[in-house]
Amino acid sequence: MMYVRAKLKLSRFLIGLSICFLLLGVRLVAQDTIPSNPFGVVEGFWLPDTVCELGAGWERIIFDWSQHQPNGPDDWYTLNVDDRWLKAAKDCNREVVAIFKHTPAWATDGTPGAGLPRGLYLPVDDPNNLWARFVRHSAEYYAPRGVKRFIIWNEPDITRDTYGFEFEGSLDDYYQMLKVAYLALKEGNPQAEVLLAGTTYWHDVNAGRRLYLDRLLERITSDPEAAAHNDYFDVASLHIYFRTETVYDIVRQTRQLLDKYGLKDKRIWINEMNAGPTDDPLWPVVRPQYQINLEQQAAFIVQAAALGLAGGAERIAVYKFFDWNLPPGDESFGLLRADGSRRPAFDAWAMVIKQFKDVKQAKVAQTEHTEAVQLTLADESFLYVMWARTAADVNLTASVSNNQLALMDQYGHNESVVTDGNGQVALTLKGARCDKKDGCAVGGNVQLIDTTQATLHEITSNGTIEIKFE
């Protein structure tokens, strides 16, 4: 995970989209074939009973090369991914997804951890290709333990002169890492799937660079051997933080990039997302940007889940589950604090897992003041997820044909419903918390309606606006 400390600047793509949305008043997309429980966490293994109670469908765990093989290529130590963690996840129907990181000092001529593996450009079956040896062995060892999906490194778009830098190779070097990993994983386990490293998006945008993913996809598809090997990956990975409305836009842009290069079969995961709080009375944090309270953190992860699904993400995970071993005052993102106490975001993510489970389609609609996502559930009922985009409260009416609906807050608590004789329910969306520096980074508190079918209208001073999902 990497927090972008520079003030974010919107790309031309996002500016163009915003203008389009203002002109049309609404934006729309449908997402189909969503897994039954696509919602995960990063590193839930620390507290197996608590993460099982949460009900996450998957978790990401670092498979640290330097800890598996600290002294040489014949080492094989697995306590950094304890078999008991894998069993606990399996017993709770939670898939473990691996992320490979950290080059051992003995395996690189560069910086330990971030350096390029020695022998990387040798043939995959050459024993001096140290990266291939480690990856192949990992695939073989972890296949019977239920691990078959592997993320190849982390945030290579962060340049070495920037805080959070984790990979000192060039884009061509990362492509070679990916290519070797794909071939070696398939040798170790033909059922293995490969995920691209998650990227931050904003490091490139703020620096005025073409997106790393765009450049990487161009490199992959320019290789005449790539198509015969599934282009060396199955899933594109994203890391998205702090600003609600960037979630949909970044996912959609990623889909457009994949389609642009003829990679329409590739899926998209959001492997990290959150809005880490600064205004937590039990864990205050000083941060120059994004002053976030506990309600906003909870609201963000619900909004990001809904918008991520609508944008086309197949799976979504919160970074992170538990702030273990975190010094006081350090930037904190956990659903659980370092002392194990639960933030409200824990209950919000539990609500998402329970209520959004078995979603099979997602559509989004946006007006000037309201964001709404319509989730179609497996039983053909609908879940409407709504929030205010600006500081102003929003008054809505929901018309329900059979007078049957449940109204919930962002934590899944039922709220009282008063329906008039025409089957209409009036509700108010609380305005977002906004400031001059960050604007309305996170939308207001989320309201949810669970019903067979509803028609939503936003009430304005000039009349009413129907919120259409088409």
C-alpha positions in Angstrom: 0.0 0.0 0.0 1.2 3.5 -0.7 -0.4 6.8 0.3 0.0 9.5 -2.3 1.1 12.5 -0.3 1.2 14.9 -3.2 -2.0 16.8 -3.9 -3.9 14.9 -6.5 -4.6 16.3 -9.9 -7.3 15.0 -12.1 -6.3 13.5 -15.4 -7.7 14.6 -18.7 -9.7 11.4 -18.7 -11.4 12.1 -15.4 -12.0 15.8 -16.3 -13.6 14.7 -19.5 -15.8 12.2 -17.8 -16.9 14.8 -15.2 -17.9 17.2 -17.9 -19.9 14.5 -19.6 -21.6 13.5 -16.4 -22.6 17.0 -15.6 -24.1 17.4 -19.1 -26.0 14.1 -19.0 -26.9 14.2 -15.3 -26.3 10.5 -15.0 -23.8 7.8 -15.7 -24.6 4.2 -16.3 -22.9 0.8 -16.6 -23.9 -2.8 -15.9 -21.5 -5.3 -14.5 -22.4 -9.0 -14.8 -20.9 -12.4 -13.6 -19.7 -11.2 -10.2 -18.5 -14.0 -7.9 -20.8 -14.9 -5.0 -18.5 -13.4 -2.4 -15.9 -11.2 -4.0 -15.1 -9.2 -0.9 -11.8 -9.7 0.9 -9.3 -8.3 3.3 -5.5 -7.9 3.3 -3.9 -10.1 5.9 -6.8 -11.5 7.9 -4.7 -14.4 9.2 -3.5 -12.6 12.4 -6.9 -13.1 14.0 -8.4 -16.2 12.4 -11.6 -16.3 14.5 -12.4 -12.6 14.0 -11.8 -12.6 10.2 -13.9 -15.8 10.0 -16.7 -13.9 11.8 -16.3 -11.1 9.3 -17.0 -13.6 6.5 -14.5 -12.4 4.0 -14.4 -14.4 0.8 -10.6 -14.1 0.3 -7.5 -12.5 1.7 -4.1 -11.4 0.4 -1.0 -12.6 2.2 2.6 -11.6 1.4 4.7 -14.5 0.3 8.1 -13.0 1.2 10.8 -14.4 -1.0 13.5 -13.2 1.4 11.9 -15.1 4.3 11.2 -18.3 2.3 14.9 -18.3 1.1 16.9 -16.1 3.4 20.3 -17.5 2.7 20.3 -19.3 -0.7 18.2 -21.0 -3.4 18.1 -24.3 -1.5 16.4 -22.8 1.6 12.7 -23.4 2.1 11.2 -21.8 5.2 7.4 -21.4 5.3 6.7 -19.9 8.8 6.1 -16.5 7.1 3.1 -18.2 5.5 2.2 -20.7 8.2 0.3 -23.8 7.1 -2.0 -23.2 10.0 -3.0 -19.9 8.5 -3.9 -21.6 5.2 -5.9 -24.3 7.0 -7.8 -21.7 9.0 -8.7 -19.9 5.8 -9.8 -23.1 4.1 -11.9 -24.1 7.1 -13.7 -20.7 6.9 -14.2 -20.8 3.1 -11.7 -18.0 2.6 -9.3 -18.2 -0.4 -5.7 -17.1 0.1 -4.2 -15.0 -2.7 -0.4 -14.7 -2.6 1.6 -11.6 -3.4 5.3 -12.2 -4.2 7.6 -9.5 -2.8 11.2 -8.8 -1.5 14.2 -10.1 -3.3 16.7 -11.7 -0.9 20.0 -9.9 -0.6 21.9 -13.0 -1.9 19.7 -13.1 -5.1 20.3 -9.5 -6.4 23.1 -7.2 -7.3 20.8 -4.3 -6.5 19.0 -3.1 -3.4 17.8 -6.0 -1.2 14.1 -6.2 -1.3 13.6 -4.0 -4.3 16.4 -5.3 -6.5 16.2 -7.2 -9.8 16.7 -10.9 -9.3 20.0 -12.2 -10.6 19.6 -14.4 -13.7 16.2 -13.0 -14.6 16.9 -13.0 -18.3 18.2 -16.5 -18.4 15.8 -19.3 -19.7 13.1 -20.2 -17.3 14.5 -23.8 -16.9 18.0 -22.5 -16.2 18.8 -23.2 -12.5 20.6 -19.8 -12.3 17.3 -18.0 -13.0 16.7 -17.6 -9.3 13.3 -16.0 -9.6 12.0 -18.8 -11.8 13.2 -21.4 -9.3 11.5 -19.7 -6.3 8.2 -19.1 -8.2 8.1 -22.7 -9.6 8.7 -24.2 -6.1 6.1 -21.9 -4.6 3.5 -23.1 -7.1 4.3 -26.7 -6.5 4.4 -26.4 -2.7 1.2 -24.3 -2.3 -1.0 -26.0 -4.8 -2.1 -28.8 -2.4 -2.6 -26.1 0.3 -5.2 -24.3 -1.8 -3.1 -21.4 -3.1 -3.3 -21.0 -6.9 -3.5 -17.2 -7.5 -0.3 -15.1 -7.3 0.2 -11.3 -7.6 3.6 -10.5 -9.1 5.1 -7.8 -6.9 3.7 -4.5 -5.7 3.3 -1.0 -7.0 6.2 -0.9 -9.6 4.8 2.4 -10.8 6.4 4.1 -7.8 9.8 5.4 -9.0 12.9 4.9 -6.8 13.1 8.6 -5.9 9.7 8.4 -4.2 8.5 7.3 -0.8 7.1 3.8 -0.9 9.4 2.6 -3.7 9.5 -1.2 -4.0 10.9 -2.1 -7.4 14.0 -0.6 -8.9 13.8 -2.3 -12.3 12.5 -0.7 -15.5 9.1 -1.4 -17.1 10.9 -3.9 -19.3 12.4 -5.6 -16.3 9.0 -5.8 -14.6 7.6 -7.4 -17.8 10.4 -10.0 -17.7 9.5 -10.7 -14.0 5.9 -11.2 -15.0 6.8 -13.4 -18.0 9.1 -15.6 -16.1 6.7 -15.9 -13.2 3.8 -16.9 -15.5 5.8 -19.6 -17.2 7.3 -20.9 -13.9 4.0 -20.9 -12.1 2.3 -22.9 -14.9 5.2 -25.4 -14.7 4.6 -25.8 -11.0 0.8 -25.7 -11.1 -1.0 -25.6 -14.5 -4.1 -24.3 -12.7 -2.2 -21.2 -11.3 -3.5 -17.7 -12.2 -1.3 -14.6 -12.4 -2.3 -11.1 -11.3 -0.4 -8.0 -12.4 1.1 -5.9 -9.6 -1.3 -3.4 -8.1 -0.6 0.1 -9.2 -1.4 3.4 -7.5 -2.6 5.3 -10.6 -1.9 8.7 -9.1 1.9 8.6 -9.1 1.8 8.6 -12.9 -1.0 11.2 -13.1 0.6 13.6 -10.7 4.0 13.3 -12.6 2.3 13.8 -16.0 3.3 10.4 -17.2 1.3 8.0 -19.3 -0.2 5.3 -17.0 2.2 2.5 -16.1 -0.6 0.0 -16.9 -1.1 1.5 -20.3 2.7 1.2 -21.0 2.9 -2.3 -19.6 -0.1 -3.5 -21.7 1.5 -2.0 -24.8 4.8 -3.9 -24.0 3.0 -7.2 -23.4 0.9 -7.1 -26.6 4.0 -6.0 -28.7 5.7 -9.3 -27.7 5.0 -11.8 -30.6 5.2 -14.7 -28.1 2.7 -13.3 -25.6 -0.6 -14.3 -27.2 0.5 -18.0 -27.1 0.9 -17.7 -23.4 -2.3 -15.9 -22.4 -0.4 -12.6 -22.5 1.3 -13.8 -19.3 -1.5 -12.7 -16.9 -5.1 -13.2 -16.0 -6.1 -10.2 -13.8 -5.2 -6.5 -13.6 -4.9 -5.2 -10.1 -5.8 -1.8 -8.7 -5.1 0.1 -5.5 -7.5 3.0 -4.8 -7.7 5.3 -1.8 -9.5 8.2 -0.2 -11.6 9.7 -3.0 -15.0 7.9 -3.5 -15.6 9.0 -7.1 -12.2 7.9 -8.4 -13.2 4.3 -7.8 -15.7 4.0 -10.6 -13.6 6.2 -13.0 -10.3 4.3 -12.4 -12.0 0.9 -12.8 -13.7 2.0 -16.0 -10.5 3.4 -17.4 -8.7 0.1 -16.7 -11.4 -1.8 -18.5 -11.1 0.6 -21.5 -7.3 0.1 -21.5 -7.6 -3.7 -21.4 -10.2 -3.6 -24.3 -8.0 -1.2 -26.2 -5.2 -3.8 -26.4 -7.6 -6.6 -27.2 -7.5 -8.1 -23.7 -11.3 -8.3 -23.2 -11.1 -11.6 -21.3 -8.9 -10.1 -18.6 -10.6 -9.4 -15.3 -10.1 -6.5 -12.8 -9.6 -6.7 -9.1 -9.3 -3.9 -6.5 -6.7 -5.5 -4.2 -6.4 -2.5 -1.9 -8.9 0.2 -1.1 -9.7 2.3 2.0 -9.8 5.8 3.4 -7.6 5.6 6.5 -8.9 7.7 9.4 -7.0 10.6 11.0 -9.8 11.6 13.4 -10.0 8.4 15.4 -10.1 9.4 19.1 -8.4 6.2 20.0 -5.7 6.5 17.3 -5.1 10.1 16.2 -2.9 10.6 13.1 -1.3 13.7 11.7 -1.6 13.7 7.9 -1.3 16.8 5.6 -4.2 15.6 3.4 -7.4 13.7 3.7 -8.7 14.4 7.2 -11.0 11.4 7.6 -13.2 10.4 10.6 -14.5 7.0 11.5 -17.9 7.5 9.8 -16.2 8.5 6.6 -13.9 5.5 6.6 -17.0 3.3 6.9 -18.9 5.2 4.2 -15.9 5.0 1.8 -15.5 1.2 1.9 -19.3 0.7 1.2 -19.2 3.3 -1.6 -16.0 1.8 -3.1 -17.5 -1.7 -3.0 -20.7 -0.6 -4.8 -18.9 1.6 -7.4 -16.2 -1.0 -7.9 -18.8 -3.6 -8.8 -20.6 -1.2 -11.1 -17.3 -0.2 -12.8 -16.4 -3.8 -13.6 -14.3 -5.1 -10.7 -14.6 -8.8 -10.1 -13.1 -8.8 -6.5 -12.5 -6.0 -4.0 -10.4 -6.1 -0.8 -9.9 -3.7 2.1 -6.4 -2.7 3.1 -6.2 -3.8 5.7 -7.7 -6.1 8.3 -5.6 -5.4 11.4 -3.0 -2.8 12.2 -0.7 -5.2 14.0 2.5 -4.0 15.5 1.8 -0.4 14.5 3.6 2.4 16.5 1.2 5.0 18.0 0.6 7.9 15.6 1.5 6.0 12.5 -0.9 6.1 9.6 -3.6 3.5 10.3 -6.0 1.8 7.9 -7.2 -1.3 9.8 -10.7 -2.4 10.3 -9.2 -3.4 13.6 -6.8 -1.0 15.5 -3.4 -2.2 16.7 -5.0 -3.1 20.1 -7.5 -5.3 18.4 -10.5 -3.0 18.9 -12.9 -2.7 16.1 -13.5 0.5 14.1 -17.0 1.1 12.7 -15.6 0.2 9.3 -15.4 -3.4 10.5 -19.2 -3.5 10.8 -19.6 -1.6 7.5 -17.5 -4.3 5.7 -19.4 -7.1 7.4 -22.6 -5.4 6.1 -21.1 -5.4 2.5 -20.1 -9.0 2.7 -23.6 -10.0 3.9 -25.8 -7.8 1.9 -23.8 -7.5 -1.4 -23.1 -11.2 -1.5 -24.6 -13.0 -4.5 -24.8 -9.8 -6.5 -25.1 -10.7 -10.2 -25.3 -7.2 -11.7 -24.5 -3.6 -10.8 -25.6 -0.4 -12.3 -24.8 3.2 -11.3 -26.6 6.5 -11.7 -25.3 9.9 -10.7 -26.9 13.3 -10.4 -25.3 16.6 -9.3 -26.0 15.8 -5.7 -26.7 12.1 -5.5 -24.8 8.9 -6.2 -26.8 5.6 -6.4 -25.9 2.0 -7.3 -28.5 -0.6 -8.0 -27.4 -4.1 -7.2 -29.4 -7.0 -8.6 -29.3 -10.0 -6.3 -29.5 -13.7 -7.0 -33.2 -13.8 -6.1 -33.9 -11.0 -8.6 -34.5 -8.4 -5.8 -32.7 -5.1 -5.7 -30.4 -3.4 -3.3 -30.1 0.4 -3.8 -27.0 1.9 -2.3 -27.2 5.7 -2.1 -25.3 8.7 -0.7 -24.9 12.5 -1.0 -22.0 13.6 -3.2 -21.8 17.2 -1.8 -22.1 18.9 1.6 -25.9 19.4 1.1 -28.4 17.0 2.4 -30.4 15.2 -0.3 -34.1 14.5 0.0 -35.3 11.4 -1.9 -38.5 9.5 -2.4 -38.6 5.8 -3.2 -41.8 4.5 -4.8 -42.2 0.7 -4.1 -45.0 -1.1 -5.9 -45.8 -3.7 -3.3 -45.0 -1.6 -0.2 -42.3 -4.1 0.9 -38.8 -2.8 1.5 -36.1 -2.7 4.2 -34.2 0.5 4.9 -30.6 0.1 6.4 -27.8 2.4 7.3 -24.2 1.8 6.3 -23.6 -0.7 9.1 -26.6 -2.9 8.2 -28.8 -1.6 11.0 -32.5 -1.6 10.1 -34.2 1.8 10.1 -37.9 2.5 10.5 -39.9 2.8 7.3 -43.0 4.9 6.8 -44.8 4.3 3.5 -47.7 6.5 2.5 -50.8 5.3 0.7 -49.1 5.5 -2.7 -46.2 3.3 -1.7 -43.8 6.2 -1.3 -41.0 6.5 1.3 -39.3 9.8 2.0 -35.7 9.7 3.2 -32.8 12.1 3.6 -29.2 11.4 2.6 -26.8 13.2 5.0 -24.5 15.6 3.3 -20.8 14.8 2.9 -18.1 16.2 5.1 -16.2 18.6 2.9 -13.3 21.1 3.3 -11.4 23.6 1.2 -8.3 21.4 0.7 -9.9 18.0 0.0 -13.3 19.0 -1.3 -15.9 16.2 -0.7 -13.4 13.3 -0.8 -15.8 10.8 0.6 -19.6 10.9 0.1 -22.0 11.2 2.9 -23.2 8.4 5.0 -24.7 5.6 3.0 -28.4 4.5 3.0 -29.6 1.2 1.5 -33.0 0.1 0.4 -33.7 -3.7 -0.1 -36.8 -4.3 -2.2 -38.1 -6.1 -5.2 -38.2 -2.9 -7.3 -38.1 0.9 -6.5 -38.2 4.1 -8.4 -36.0 6.9 -6.9 -36.5 10.6 -7.2 -34.3 13.4 -6.0 -36.3 16.4 -4.7 -34.8 19.7 -5.7 -35.9 23.3 -5.5 -36.8 23.1 -9.2 -38.8 20.0 -8.9 -37.9 16.3 -8.9 -35.2 14.3 -10.8 -35.8 10.6 -11.5 -32.7 8.6 -10.8 -32.6 6.1 -13.7 -30.6 2.9 -13.9 -30.5 1.8 -17.5 
